[in-house]
Amino acid sequence: MNVLLLTLGILLFLFMIGLIVYLVTARRYQSADSVASSYDTWTEDGILEFYWGEHIHLGHYGSPPQRKDFLQAKSDFVHEMAHWGGIDQYPKGTTLLDVGCGIGGSSRILAKDYGFDVTAVTISPQQVRRAQELTPDGVTAKFMVGDAMSLPFPDASFDVVWSIETGPHIPDKDSFARELLRVLKPGGRLVVADWNQRDDREKPLNFWEKPVMKQLLDQWSHPAFSSIEGFAERLEATGMVEGHLITDDWTKPTLPSWIDSIWQGVIRPQGFLKFGLYGFIKSVREVPTLLLMRLAFGTGLCRFGMFRAVRAETSNQVVSTATSQAVKH
């Protein structure tokens, strides 16, 4: 009981400090440039990497969730996604594009553990620099700056296209969906994991959900979240999906990540020595947003969506006006 009270006290203390800084340093989404700028800053100062490791995405804690090391859960997520996506048995030398690669944690696993020939893009030049620094010689992963709405590759370039938690940063979801499939070879596999909002066509956001979603968009440079249903429709509307696109909801196995990410600051106090008062304030400033994320994903306002598709051998990329209007969610 004493340990529980101490834990709650520490979290409350961090929350109160974070809330004060949060309220006096307002943020709002401005443009795609703000995404690159935000990640450049976090990469340069090293705080995000120190606490979140090389994988700037949520972890997978099993089904049902179990206690697990925060960084191990992130590594496990990559393997779970590769298995769910059906690419874990693909041969060495398979060409894979990682869209929104961060500092390359997932790309390196896919190259080292599966032998894939990985090309990875991010909109942040500093993330490219750091990814290159972290990648040992001989690892078949290369990194470059690229815009997910206009990927710098010819049609049908890759056997697999892979993306984790990139969609919320993309203002033009239709272009994002089209580009993911355009650069995929016919018969190739698309595997995407993303943060999604509940489909508000089925159940509109209520009085408290609207301000919560606004904060989640403004705080981390997100123009909008798609719903799982809406983004699936966008992918299918490209005319490049063979058969039926498969979706899944991984909210439960990823949900512990939010509190675990806050707890890293408690169990790793050496971060204060490394980054000083500036780093402490910058880190605790994110605590309210992390708690809002936990609230949103825990109540069903947000969902963790998984998407799997095969690129059609032939495609009809003409999208009707009616279909375009139907996938605006």
Backbone as numpy.savetxt, mean C-alpha at the origin, in Angstrom:
# Nx Ny Nz CAx CAy CAz Cx Cy Cz
-2.41 -7.03 35.05 -3.23 -5.82 35.05 -2.37 -4.56 35.05
-1.28 -4.57 35.87 -0.39 -3.41 35.93 0.27 -3.15 34.58
0.64 -4.26 33.90 1.26 -4.12 32.57 0.25 -3.53 31.59
-0.99 -3.98 31.67 -2.04 -3.46 30.78 -2.27 -1.98 31.02
-2.33 -1.59 32.28 -2.54 -0.18 32.60 -1.36 0.68 32.14
-0.16 0.14 32.30 1.03 0.87 31.85 1.00 1.04 30.33
0.63 -0.04 29.64 0.55 0.01 28.18 -0.47 1.06 27.72
-1.65 1.03 28.34 -2.68 1.99 27.98 -2.23 3.42 28.30
-1.53 3.57 29.42 -1.03 4.89 29.79 -0.03 5.43 28.79
0.87 4.56 28.32 1.86 4.98 27.33 1.19 5.37 26.02
0.22 4.54 25.59 -0.49 4.84 24.34 -1.27 6.14 24.45
-1.89 6.38 25.61 -2.63 7.61 25.81 -1.71 8.82 25.78
-0.53 8.67 26.40 0.46 9.76 26.41 0.90 10.09 24.98
1.22 9.05 24.22 1.63 9.27 22.83 0.51 9.90 22.01
-0.72 9.42 22.28 -1.86 9.97 21.54 -2.06 11.45 21.84
-1.96 11.84 23.11 -2.20 13.23 23.48 -1.15 14.15 22.85
0.11 13.74 22.92 1.16 14.55 22.29 0.93 14.61 20.78
0.67 13.44 20.20 0.43 13.40 18.76 -0.75 14.23 18.35
-1.82 14.21 19.16 -3.02 14.97 18.82 -2.74 16.47 18.81
-1.96 16.93 19.78 -1.62 18.36 19.83 -0.87 18.78 18.56
0.15 17.99 18.20 0.93 18.32 16.99 0.06 18.18 15.75
-0.78 17.15 15.75 -1.70 16.87 14.64 -2.61 18.06 14.37
-3.12 18.66 15.44 -4.07 19.76 15.31 -3.42 21.08 14.88
-2.15 21.25 15.24 -1.49 22.53 14.92 -0.70 22.45 13.61
-0.62 21.28 13.00 0.10 21.14 11.73 -0.83 20.49 10.71
-1.78 21.24 10.24 -2.80 20.70 9.33 -2.18 20.27 8.01
-2.75 19.22 7.43 -2.34 18.74 6.12 -3.57 18.60 5.24
-3.34 18.63 3.95 -4.39 18.28 3.01 -3.75 17.83 1.71
-4.43 16.93 1.01 -3.91 16.46 -0.27 -3.91 17.62 -1.26
-2.81 17.78 -2.00 -2.70 18.88 -2.95 -2.61 18.39 -4.39
-1.69 17.46 -4.65 -1.50 16.97 -6.01 -0.64 15.72 -5.95
-0.45 15.11 -7.11 0.42 13.93 -7.18 1.84 14.28 -6.75
2.25 15.54 -6.96 3.58 15.96 -6.53 3.75 15.86 -5.03
2.67 16.05 -4.28 2.77 15.99 -2.83 3.04 14.58 -2.35
2.63 13.58 -3.12 2.93 12.18 -2.77 4.43 11.96 -2.85
5.04 12.35 -3.98 6.48 12.20 -4.14 7.23 12.97 -3.07
6.79 14.20 -2.81 7.46 15.04 -1.81 7.39 14.42 -0.42
6.21 13.88 -0.06 6.05 13.27 1.26 6.98 12.08 1.44
7.02 11.21 0.43 7.87 10.03 0.55 9.35 10.36 0.42
9.68 11.40 -0.35 11.07 11.85 -0.38 11.53 12.26 1.02
10.67 13.02 1.71 11.03 13.50 3.05 11.18 12.36 4.04
10.20 11.45 4.07 10.27 10.32 4.99 11.47 9.43 4.70
11.82 9.30 3.43 12.97 8.46 3.06 14.27 9.12 3.47
14.37 10.42 3.26 15.59 11.14 3.59 15.88 11.11 5.08
14.85 11.29 5.91 15.14 11.34 7.35 15.25 9.95 7.98
14.77 8.90 7.30 14.97 7.54 7.76 14.03 7.05 8.85
13.10 7.90 9.30 12.24 7.52 10.41 11.29 6.39 10.03
10.67 6.50 8.88 9.72 5.48 8.45 10.42 4.13 8.29
11.59 4.13 7.70 12.34 2.88 7.52 12.75 2.29 8.87
13.15 3.13 9.81 13.58 2.64 11.12 12.47 1.87 11.81
11.25 2.40 11.78 10.15 1.76 12.50 9.39 0.73 11.66
9.27 0.97 10.36 8.48 0.07 9.51 9.34 -0.90 8.71
10.65 -0.75 8.76 11.52 -1.64 8.02 11.51 -1.37 6.53
11.97 -2.35 5.77 12.07 -2.18 4.32 10.73 -2.33 3.61
9.72 -2.79 4.35 8.40 -3.02 3.76 7.43 -1.94 4.26
7.16 -0.96 3.43 6.27 0.13 3.84 4.84 -0.27 3.49
4.40 -1.36 4.10 3.03 -1.84 3.91 2.63 -2.62 5.15
1.39 -3.02 5.24 0.91 -3.74 6.41 1.45 -5.17 6.43
1.34 -5.79 7.59 1.77 -7.17 7.74 0.59 -8.13 7.67
0.91 -9.41 7.51 -0.10 -10.47 7.50 0.10 -11.31 8.77
-0.94 -11.36 9.61 -0.85 -12.00 10.93 -1.55 -13.35 10.98
-1.94 -13.87 9.84 -2.58 -15.18 9.80 -4.09 -15.08 9.86
-4.73 -16.22 9.62 -6.20 -16.30 9.65 -6.59 -17.50 10.51
-7.05 -17.28 11.76 -7.25 -15.98 12.40 -5.92 -15.34 12.79
-5.92 -14.02 13.04 -4.67 -13.33 13.39 -4.05 -13.89 14.67
-2.72 -13.93 14.70 -1.96 -14.38 15.86 -0.86 -13.38 16.16
-0.34 -13.44 17.36 0.74 -12.53 17.72 1.96 -12.84 16.88
2.57 -11.79 16.37 3.69 -11.97 15.45 4.57 -10.73 15.48
5.87 -10.92 15.24 6.78 -9.79 15.12 6.33 -8.89 13.98
6.34 -7.58 14.22 5.84 -6.60 13.27 6.55 -6.71 11.91
7.87 -6.77 11.93 8.62 -6.82 10.68 8.47 -8.18 10.00
8.37 -9.25 10.78 8.17 -10.57 10.20 6.81 -10.65 9.50
5.80 -10.03 10.12 4.46 -10.03 9.52 4.48 -9.36 8.15
5.30 -8.33 8.00 5.39 -7.64 6.71 6.04 -8.54 5.65
7.10 -9.22 6.06 7.73 -10.16 5.14 6.77 -11.29 4.78
6.05 -11.80 5.79 5.08 -12.87 5.55 3.99 -12.43 4.57
3.63 -11.14 4.62 2.60 -10.64 3.71 2.99 -10.89 2.25
4.26 -10.64 1.94 4.71 -10.81 0.55 4.52 -12.26 0.10
4.89 -13.21 0.96 4.75 -14.62 0.60 3.28 -15.04 0.51
2.46 -14.51 1.43 1.03 -14.81 1.38 0.40 -14.26 0.10
0.82 -13.07 -0.29 0.28 -12.46 -1.50 0.75 -13.22 -2.75
2.01 -13.65 -2.75 2.52 -14.42 -3.89 1.75 -15.73 -4.02
1.46 -16.36 -2.88 0.71 -17.62 -2.91 -0.73 -17.38 -3.36
-1.38 -16.38 -2.77 -2.78 -16.08 -3.15 -2.87 -15.69 -4.63
-1.86 -14.97 -5.09 -1.87 -14.53 -6.49 -1.53 -15.63 -7.48
-1.07 -16.78 -6.95 -0.76 -17.90 -7.83 0.54 -17.77 -8.57
1.47 -16.96 -8.06 2.74 -16.77 -8.76 3.91 -17.41 -8.02
3.64 -18.03 -6.86 4.74 -18.58 -6.06 5.40 -19.79 -6.71
4.76 -20.38 -7.71 5.35 -21.51 -8.44 5.85 -21.12 -9.82
5.84 -19.83 -10.12 6.34 -19.38 -11.41 7.85 -19.63 -11.49
8.37 -19.88 -12.69 9.80 -20.21 -12.82 10.72 -19.01 -12.57
11.95 -19.32 -12.24 12.97 -18.27 -12.12 13.09 -17.55 -13.45
13.36 -16.27 -13.37 13.46 -15.47 -14.58 12.16 -14.84 -15.01
11.06 -15.17 -14.32 9.78 -14.52 -14.59 9.94 -13.01 -14.44
9.47 -12.27 -15.43 9.59 -10.81 -15.36 8.41 -10.24 -14.58
8.70 -9.43 -13.59 7.67 -8.87 -12.71 7.88 -7.38 -12.54
6.81 -6.62 -12.67 6.83 -5.18 -12.42 6.15 -4.91 -11.08
6.88 -4.25 -10.17 6.34 -3.84 -8.88 6.00 -2.35 -8.97
4.70 -2.04 -8.97 4.24 -0.66 -9.14 3.99 -0.03 -7.76
4.74 1.02 -7.45 4.66 1.63 -6.13 5.51 0.85 -5.14
6.79 0.70 -5.44 7.66 -0.26 -4.75 8.22 0.24 -3.43
8.04 1.53 -3.10 8.64 2.05 -1.88 10.16 1.94 -1.94
10.76 1.47 -0.85 12.23 1.30 -0.84 12.63 -0.13 -1.17
11.70 -0.87 -1.77 12.05 -2.12 -2.44 12.04 -3.38 -1.60
11.45 -3.36 -0.41 11.44 -4.56 0.41 10.78 -5.75 -0.27
9.60 -5.55 -0.82 8.89 -6.64 -1.50 9.62 -7.06 -2.77
10.15 -6.09 -3.50 10.87 -6.41 -4.74 12.05 -7.32 -4.47
12.78 -7.05 -3.39 13.95 -7.88 -3.08 13.55 -9.30 -2.69
12.45 -9.45 -1.94 11.97 -10.80 -1.62 11.59 -11.55 -2.89
10.88 -10.89 -3.77 10.44 -11.54 -5.01 11.64 -11.93 -5.89
12.70 -11.14 -5.83 13.90 -11.45 -6.60 14.73 -12.55 -5.92
14.94 -12.43 -4.60 15.81 -13.38 -3.90 15.15 -14.73 -3.67
13.90 -14.72 -3.19 13.26 -15.97 -2.78 12.58 -16.71 -3.93
12.20 -15.98 -4.98 11.50 -16.61 -6.10 12.31 -16.59 -7.40
13.40 -15.84 -7.40 14.23 -15.78 -8.59 13.66 -14.97 -9.72
12.70 -14.07 -9.40 12.08 -13.26 -10.45 13.01 -12.14 -10.90
12.85 -11.75 -12.15 13.55 -10.59 -12.71 12.64 -9.38 -12.49
12.93 -8.61 -11.43 12.01 -7.58 -10.97 12.43 -6.20 -11.45
11.47 -5.48 -12.00 11.59 -4.06 -12.27 10.61 -3.35 -11.35
11.05 -2.31 -10.67 10.20 -1.66 -9.66 10.19 -0.16 -9.88
9.00 0.43 -9.75 8.87 1.87 -9.96 8.20 2.53 -8.75
8.62 3.74 -8.48 8.00 4.59 -7.47 8.07 6.02 -7.96
7.17 6.85 -7.49 7.16 8.25 -7.92 8.18 9.08 -7.14
8.80 8.49 -6.13 9.73 9.20 -5.26 11.19 8.92 -5.65
11.94 9.93 -6.11 13.36 9.72 -6.44 14.19 9.26 -5.25
13.86 9.75 -4.06 14.62 9.34 -2.88 14.38 7.88 -2.53
13.16 7.38 -2.79 12.91 5.97 -2.56 13.71 5.10 -3.54
13.84 5.55 -4.77 14.66 4.83 -5.74 16.10 4.76 -5.24
16.62 5.90 -4.81 18.01 5.94 -4.31 18.20 4.97 -3.16
17.28 5.01 -2.18 17.43 4.15 -1.01 17.23 2.67 -1.38
16.32 2.39 -2.27 16.12 1.00 -2.71 17.38 0.45 -3.35
18.04 1.27 -4.14 19.28 0.84 -4.78 20.37 0.58 -3.74
20.43 1.42 -2.72 21.43 1.24 -1.66 21.20 -0.06 -0.89
19.94 -0.44 -0.70 19.60 -1.62 0.09 19.67 -2.92 -0.68
19.84 -2.84 -2.00 19.81 -4.04 -2.84 21.22 -4.55 -3.10
21.55 -5.74 -2.57 22.90 -6.29 -2.77 23.17 -6.63 -4.23
24.43 -6.68 -4.56 24.83 -7.13 -5.90 24.31 -8.55 -6.12
23.86 -8.81 -7.31 23.39 -10.14 -7.64 21.91 -10.35 -7.46
21.24 -9.42 -6.77 19.78 -9.50 -6.60 19.13 -8.90 -7.84
18.28 -9.68 -8.50 17.72 -9.28 -9.79 16.52 -8.35 -9.61
16.78 -7.19 -9.02 15.75 -6.16 -8.85 16.37 -4.82 -9.20
15.72 -4.10 -10.10 16.21 -2.77 -10.47 15.08 -1.76 -10.24
15.45 -0.53 -9.90 14.49 0.47 -9.45 14.59 1.73 -10.30
13.44 2.36 -10.53 13.42 3.57 -11.34 12.21 4.41 -10.96
12.29 5.70 -11.26 11.17 6.61 -11.04 10.14 6.37 -12.14
8.87 6.25 -11.74 7.82 6.04 -12.72 6.47 6.43 -12.16
5.60 6.90 -13.03 4.26 7.33 -12.66 3.29 6.19 -12.95
2.56 5.74 -11.94 1.65 4.61 -12.11 0.51 4.91 -13.06
0.25 6.18 -13.35 -0.80 6.54 -14.30 -0.29 6.60 -15.74
1.03 6.49 -15.90 1.63 6.50 -17.23 2.96 5.77 -17.15
2.89 4.46 -17.08 4.09 3.66 -16.85 5.03 3.72 -18.06
6.34 3.85 -17.82 7.31 4.05 -18.91 7.76 2.75 -19.56
6.79 1.92 -19.96 7.11 0.63 -20.57 6.17 0.39 -21.76
6.64 -0.36 -22.75 5.76 -0.71 -23.88 4.64 -1.65 -23.43
3.63 -1.77 -24.25 2.57 -2.75 -24.01 3.17 -4.15 -23.87
2.51 -4.97 -23.05 2.85 -6.39 -22.93 4.32 -6.63 -22.60
4.81 -5.96 -21.57 6.23 -6.05 -21.21 6.55 -7.09 -20.14
5.57 -7.45 -19.27 5.89 -8.24 -18.09 4.98 -9.46 -17.95
5.55 -10.52 -17.35 4.78 -11.73 -17.06 3.83 -11.51 -15.89
4.26 -10.70 -14.92 3.47 -10.41 -13.72 3.53 -8.92 -13.44
2.39 -8.34 -13.07 2.36 -6.97 -12.55 1.82 -7.05 -11.12
2.52 -6.40 -10.22 2.32 -6.53 -8.76 2.25 -5.13 -8.16
1.35 -4.93 -7.21 1.27 -3.61 -6.57 0.68 -3.76 -5.17
1.30 -3.08 -4.19 0.82 -3.11 -2.81 0.57 -1.68 -2.32
-0.66 -1.40 -1.93 -1.05 -0.16 -1.25 -0.64 1.11 -2.01
-0.80 1.06 -3.31 -0.47 2.21 -4.16 -1.71 2.99 -4.57
-2.82 2.30 -4.79 -4.02 2.91 -5.34 -4.52 4.16 -4.64
-4.52 4.22 -3.29 -5.04 5.43 -2.64 -4.28 6.71 -3.01
-3.02 6.56 -3.44 -2.23 7.73 -3.82 -2.51 8.20 -5.25
-3.29 7.43 -6.00 -3.47 7.69 -7.44 -4.74 8.51 -7.67
-4.63 9.72 -8.23 -5.83 10.52 -8.46 -6.71 9.99 -9.59
-6.12 9.42 -10.63 -6.88 8.91 -11.77 -6.89 7.38 -11.71
-7.92 6.83 -11.07 -7.98 5.38 -10.87 -8.17 4.63 -12.19
-8.87 5.24 -13.15 -9.07 4.58 -14.43 -7.74 4.39 -15.16
-6.91 5.44 -15.16 -5.59 5.33 -15.80 -4.73 4.29 -15.09
-4.80 4.26 -13.77 -4.06 3.28 -12.97 -4.45 1.86 -13.37
-5.74 1.60 -13.41 -6.22 0.26 -13.78 -5.77 -0.11 -15.20
-5.90 0.84 -16.11 -5.53 0.58 -17.51 -4.04 0.29 -17.65
-3.21 1.09 -16.96 -1.76 0.91 -17.06 -1.30 -0.41 -16.47
-1.89 -0.82 -15.36 -1.51 -2.10 -14.76 -1.68 -3.25 -15.75
-2.76 -3.21 -16.50 -3.04 -4.28 -17.45 -2.35 -4.07 -18.80
-2.16 -2.83 -19.19 -1.54 -2.55 -20.49 -0.14 -3.15 -20.58
0.65 -3.02 -19.50 2.05 -3.47 -19.56 2.19 -4.96 -19.28
1.07 -5.64 -19.02 1.07 -7.08 -18.74 0.97 -7.86 -20.05
1.75 -8.92 -20.16 1.68 -9.75 -21.36 0.35 -10.50 -21.41
-0.18 -10.79 -22.58 -1.36 -11.65 -22.68 -1.11 -12.97 -21.95
-2.05 -13.36 -21.10 -1.87 -14.55 -20.29 -1.11 -14.29 -19.00
-0.60 -13.07 -18.83 0.14 -12.70 -17.62 -0.79 -12.47 -16.44
-0.20 -12.40 -15.25 -0.98 -12.34 -14.01 -0.82 -10.97 -13.33
-1.96 -10.38 -12.96 -2.01 -9.15 -12.18 -2.36 -9.51 -10.75
-1.57 -8.99 -9.78 -1.83 -9.22 -8.36 -1.68 -7.89 -7.63
-2.79 -7.43 -7.03 -2.82 -6.12 -6.39 -3.37 -6.24 -4.97
-2.76 -5.51 -4.05 -3.27 -5.39 -2.68 -3.45 -3.91 -2.39
-4.58 -3.54 -1.79 -4.83 -2.11 -1.61 -5.74 -1.79 -0.44
-5.61 -0.54 0.04 -6.56 -0.01 1.00 -7.79 0.46 0.24
-8.94 0.09 0.71 -10.18 0.45 0.02 -11.22 0.99 1.00
-12.08 1.83 0.50 -13.21 2.33 1.27 -14.40 1.41 1.04
-15.31 1.34 1.99 -16.57 0.63 1.77 -17.29 1.21 0.56
-17.98 0.39 -0.18 -18.69 0.85 -1.37 -19.87 1.72 -0.93
-19.75 3.03 -1.10 -20.80 3.93 -0.62 -22.03 3.95 -1.52
-21.99 3.21 -2.62 -23.21 3.05 -3.42 -24.18 2.12 -2.70
-23.62 1.19 -1.94 -24.45 0.25 -1.19 -24.87 0.82 0.16
-23.93 1.52 0.80 -24.20 2.08 2.12 -23.45 3.40 2.24
-24.13 4.53 2.05 -23.46 5.83 2.11 -22.77 6.07 3.45
-21.71 6.87 3.42 -21.00 7.21 4.65 -21.91 8.01 5.56
-21.83 7.71 6.87 -22.68 8.42 7.82 -22.00 9.65 8.39
-22.58 10.24 9.43 -22.14 11.53 9.94 -20.72 11.52 10.49
-20.26 10.39 11.08 -18.90 10.36 11.61 -17.90 9.78 10.61
-18.38 8.97 9.67 -17.47 8.36 8.71 -16.92 9.38 7.71
-17.72 10.36 7.34 -17.25 11.36 6.38 -16.03 12.14 6.89
-16.06 12.71 8.12 -14.86 13.42 8.59 -13.67 12.49 8.82
-13.92 11.26 9.22 -12.81 10.32 9.39 -12.14 10.05 8.05
-12.93 9.78 7.00 -12.34 9.54 5.69 -11.60 10.76 5.18
-12.12 11.94 5.45 -11.43 13.16 5.01 -10.05 13.26 5.64
-9.96 12.93 6.93 -8.66 12.98 7.60 -7.72 11.93 7.02
-8.21 10.74 6.76 -7.35 9.69 6.20 -6.83 10.08 4.83
-7.63 10.79 4.07 -7.17 11.27 2.76 -6.14 12.37 2.90
-6.42 13.33 3.76 -5.54 14.50 3.88 -4.20 14.18 4.52
-4.18 13.27 5.49 -2.98 13.09 6.30 -1.82 12.44 5.56
-2.13 11.50 4.65 -1.05 10.75 4.00 -1.09 10.87 2.49
-1.48 12.03 1.99 -1.44 12.33 0.55 -2.25 11.35 -0.28
-3.51 11.16 0.11 -4.42 10.29 -0.64 -5.51 11.14 -1.29
-5.62 11.13 -2.60 -6.74 11.84 -3.24 -8.08 11.13 -3.01
-8.08 9.79 -3.00 -9.32 9.04 -2.80 -9.01 7.56 -2.65
-9.86 6.85 -1.91 -9.82 5.39 -1.85 -10.91 4.87 -2.79
-10.60 3.84 -3.56 -11.64 3.12 -4.29 -12.30 2.13 -3.33
-13.47 1.65 -3.71 -14.01 0.47 -3.04 -13.45 -0.77 -3.74
-13.52 -1.91 -3.08 -13.09 -3.15 -3.73 -13.93 -3.38 -4.99
-15.24 -3.20 -4.85 -16.13 -3.42 -5.99 -15.84 -2.43 -7.12
-15.61 -1.17 -6.74 -15.39 -0.14 -7.74 -14.10 -0.33 -8.52
-13.02 -0.70 -7.82 -11.75 -0.88 -8.54 -11.80 -2.14 -9.39
-12.49 -3.18 -8.93 -12.67 -4.38 -9.75 -13.39 -4.02 -11.04
-14.40 -3.17 -10.94 -15.14 -2.74 -12.13 -14.24 -1.94 -13.07
-13.37 -1.12 -12.49 -12.44 -0.35 -13.32 -11.51 -1.28 -14.10
-10.98 -2.29 -13.43 -10.10 -3.23 -14.11 -10.83 -3.96 -15.23
-12.03 -4.41 -14.95 -12.80 -5.13 -15.97 -13.21 -4.22 -17.12
-13.43 -2.93 -16.80 -13.85 -1.99 -17.84 -12.75 -1.69 -18.85
-11.50 -2.07 -18.55 -10.42 -1.87 -19.52 -10.58 -2.77 -20.73
-11.37 -3.85 -20.59 -11.51 -4.81 -21.67 -10.32 -5.74 -21.80
-9.41 -5.72 -20.81 -8.18 -6.52 -20.89 -8.14 -7.67 -19.89
-9.24 -7.94 -19.21 -9.27 -9.02 -18.22 -9.88 -10.27 -18.84
-9.18 -11.38 -18.68 -9.69 -12.66 -19.18 -10.60 -13.29 -18.13
-11.80 -13.65 -18.52 -12.72 -14.32 -17.60 -13.12 -13.40 -16.44
-13.17 -13.99 -15.25 -13.62 -13.25 -14.08 -12.43 -12.82 -13.23
-12.43 -11.56 -12.86 -11.44 -11.04 -11.92 -11.78 -11.54 -10.51
-10.77 -11.92 -9.73 -10.97 -12.45 -8.39 -10.61 -11.39 -7.36
-11.46 -11.20 -6.36 -11.16 -10.28 -5.26 -11.26 -11.02 -3.93
-10.65 -10.44 -2.91 -10.73 -10.98 -1.56 -10.58 -9.82 -0.58
-10.94 -10.06 0.67 -10.86 -9.05 1.72 -9.90 -9.55 2.80
-8.76 -8.87 2.93 -7.74 -9.26 3.91 -7.72 -8.30 5.10
-8.83 -7.71 5.43 -8.86 -6.76 6.54 -8.45 -7.44 7.85
-9.02 -8.59 8.14 -8.74 -9.25 9.43 -7.28 -9.65 9.60
-6.67 -10.31 8.64 -5.26 -10.71 8.86 -4.27 -9.55 8.87
-4.66 -8.38 8.38 -3.76 -7.22 8.39 -4.07 -6.23 9.51
-5.21 -6.37 10.17 -5.68 -5.37 11.13 -4.72 -5.11 12.30
-4.01 -6.11 12.85 -3.10 -5.82 13.97 -1.97 -4.87 13.64
-1.71 -4.65 12.35 -0.58 -3.79 11.95 -0.69 -2.38 12.51
-1.91 -1.86 12.61 -2.06 -0.45 12.99 -1.58 -0.19 14.41
-2.00 -0.99 15.37 -1.55 -0.80 16.74 -0.09 -1.22 16.88
0.30 -2.28 16.17 1.69 -2.71 16.21 2.63 -1.60 15.74
2.21 -0.84 14.75 3.07 0.23 14.23 3.28 1.32 15.27
2.26 1.60 16.08 2.41 2.56 17.17 3.33 1.99 18.25
3.14 0.71 18.54 3.89 0.07 19.62 5.39 0.02 19.33
5.77 0.09 18.06 7.19 0.09 17.71 7.93 1.26 18.37
7.24 2.38 18.50 7.87 3.54 19.11 8.10 3.37 20.61
7.34 2.45 21.22 7.48 2.20 22.65 8.58 1.19 22.92
8.59 0.09 22.14 9.55 -0.97 22.40 10.91 -0.71 21.76
11.00 0.34 20.97 12.29 0.69 20.34 12.63 2.14 20.65
12.87 2.44 21.93 13.14 3.82 22.33 14.46 4.37 21.78
15.30 3.49 21.24 16.54 3.97 20.65 16.29 4.91 19.48
15.05 4.85 18.97 14.70 5.79 17.90 14.78 7.23 18.37
14.48 7.46 19.64 14.58 8.83 20.17 16.02 9.30 20.17
16.94 8.39 20.53 18.36 8.74 20.52 18.85 8.99 19.09
18.32 8.20 18.16 18.77 8.30 16.76 18.26 9.57 16.08
16.98 9.90 16.33 16.35 11.00 15.59 16.08 12.25 16.44
16.28 12.14 17.75 16.13 13.30 18.61 14.69 13.76 18.78
14.56 14.96 19.30 13.23 15.52 19.58 12.42 15.69 18.30
13.08 16.12 17.23 12.38 16.28 15.95 11.75 14.97 15.50
12.53 13.90 15.56 12.03 12.61 15.14 10.90 12.12 16.02
11.00 12.37 17.34 9.96 11.96 18.27 8.64 12.68 17.95
8.73 13.99 17.76 7.52 14.77 17.46 6.93 14.36 16.12
7.79 14.17 15.13 7.29 13.78 13.81 6.63 12.41 13.86
7.17 11.51 14.66 6.62 10.16 14.76 5.28 10.15 15.49
5.21 10.80 16.66 3.97 10.77 17.43 2.88 11.56 16.74
3.25 12.45 15.83 2.24 13.18 15.07 1.38 12.24 14.24
1.92 11.06 13.89 1.18 10.10 13.08 0.28 9.18 13.91
0.41 9.22 15.24 -0.38 8.32 16.08 -1.89 8.52 15.89
-2.42 9.76 15.90 -3.87 9.90 15.66 -4.33 9.32 14.33
-3.52 9.48 13.27 -3.91 8.92 11.97 -3.89 7.40 12.01
-2.89 6.82 12.66 -2.83 5.37 12.77 -4.04 4.83 13.54
-4.45 5.55 14.58 -5.63 5.13 15.34 -6.91 5.30 14.52
-6.97 6.35 13.71 -8.12 6.52 12.81 -8.16 5.40 11.77
-6.98 4.99 11.29 -6.93 3.86 10.36 -7.45 2.60 11.03
-7.03 2.38 12.27 -7.50 1.19 13.00 -9.03 1.25 13.19
-9.53 2.43 13.48 -10.97 2.61 13.63 -11.68 2.31 12.31
-11.17 2.89 11.22 -11.83 2.74 9.92 -11.83 1.28 9.46
-10.69 0.60 9.57 -10.62 -0.79 9.12 -11.33 -1.72 10.09
-11.37 -1.36 11.36 -12.03 -2.20 12.34 -13.54 -2.14 12.31
-14.09 -1.04 11.79 -15.55 -0.86 11.75 -16.16 -1.13 10.38
-15.33 -1.39 9.38 -15.85 -1.68 8.05 -15.92 -0.46 7.14
-15.53 0.71 7.66 -15.47 1.90 6.80 -14.43 1.69 5.71
-13.31 1.06 6.07 -12.28 0.71 5.10 -12.08 -0.80 5.09
-11.57 -1.31 3.99 -11.32 -2.73 3.82 -9.98 -2.91 3.09
-9.34 -4.03 3.36 -8.08 -4.32 2.68 -8.38 -5.25 1.51
-8.34 -4.70 0.31 -8.77 -5.44 -0.87 -7.63 -6.13 -1.60
-7.93 -7.33 -2.11 -6.99 -8.09 -2.93 -7.63 -8.32 -4.30
-6.80 -8.22 -5.34 -7.30 -8.32 -6.72 -6.36 -9.23 -7.52
-6.96 -10.15 -8.26 -6.18 -11.08 -9.09 -6.86 -11.21 -10.43
-6.06 -11.08 -11.50 -6.63 -11.17 -12.85 -5.58 -11.69 -13.82
-6.06 -12.20 -14.94 -5.20 -12.63 -16.03 -5.46 -11.71 -17.22
-4.41 -11.30 -17.89 -4.55 -10.45 -19.07 -5.07 -11.29 -20.23
-6.12 -10.80 -20.87 -6.73 -11.51 -21.99 -5.77 -11.60 -23.18
-5.90 -12.67 -23.95 -5.08 -12.84 -25.15 -5.42 -11.76 -26.18
-6.70 -11.44 -26.28 -7.14 -10.32 -27.11 -8.02 -9.45 -26.24
-8.06 -8.17 -26.52 -8.82 -7.28 -25.65 -9.59 -6.25 -26.44
-10.67 -5.80 -25.84 -11.46 -4.71 -26.39 -11.37 -3.56 -25.40
-10.51 -2.58 -25.68 -10.23 -1.52 -24.74 -11.18 -0.34 -24.87
-12.26 -0.51 -25.64 -13.24 0.55 -25.77 -14.18 0.49 -24.59
-14.24 1.56 -23.81 -15.09 1.61 -22.61 -16.23 2.57 -22.87
-17.44 2.10 -22.76 -18.60 2.93 -23.04 -18.77 4.00 -21.99
-19.49 5.08 -22.33 -19.76 6.15 -21.38 -20.51 5.62 -20.18
-21.45 4.73 -20.41 -22.23 4.17 -19.29 -21.34 3.40 -18.34
-20.41 2.60 -18.90 -19.51 1.84 -18.05 -18.58 2.76 -17.29
-18.09 3.80 -17.96 -17.22 4.75 -17.28 -17.89 5.39 -16.11
-19.16 5.75 -16.27 -19.88 6.36 -15.16 -20.11 5.36 -14.03
-20.23 4.09 -14.37 -20.52 3.07 -13.35 -19.33 2.78 -12.47
-18.12 3.13 -12.90 -16.94 2.77 -12.13 -16.28 3.99 -11.49
-17.06 4.97 -11.14 -16.52 6.16 -10.50 -16.41 6.01 -8.98
-16.44 4.80 -8.47 -16.38 4.55 -7.04 -15.19 3.68 -6.72
